Amino acid sequence: MALTSIQVIAFGMIAEKIKTKELVLEYMPDTEVLLGYLYQQYPDLQHTKFSIAINKKMAVGKTAIPVGAEVALLPPFSGG
């Protein structure tokens, strides 16, 4: 993975919608830019609820993405 990229890991129905479990993308400065890219490339995601975690910490609202970060796309889940 290049130093100017981010690794995006998708789980569950998110991985099914984008047809892969892992993407390596050019660096994106924050979650708003990332979501814009994902919605453009994968329009089905616009109608799908999911959460974003950056380096294993949940992101809320517009959150900065560090260079080289691991970003997870998490479908809704419930405890039990």
C-alpha positions, 0 to 999 in steps of 0.5 A: 500500500502506498504512503498516500493511500488509504485501505478501505475494508467493507463488511457484510452487505456493504461488501456485497454492494461494492463487490469486494471486501477491500479497496485501496484508494488514493488519500482522502482528507476526511469522511465527507470526501470519502463518502462522496467518492463511494456514492459516485462509484457505488450509487447503491450505497446512497440508500444504505445505512452504514458506519465508518470506523477509522483505525478501529475508532468509530467516526462521527460526522466529518472526520479527518482520515490520516494518511495510511489509515485503515477505514472500515465500512460497517453495516448496521449491527445489533448486540445480543 
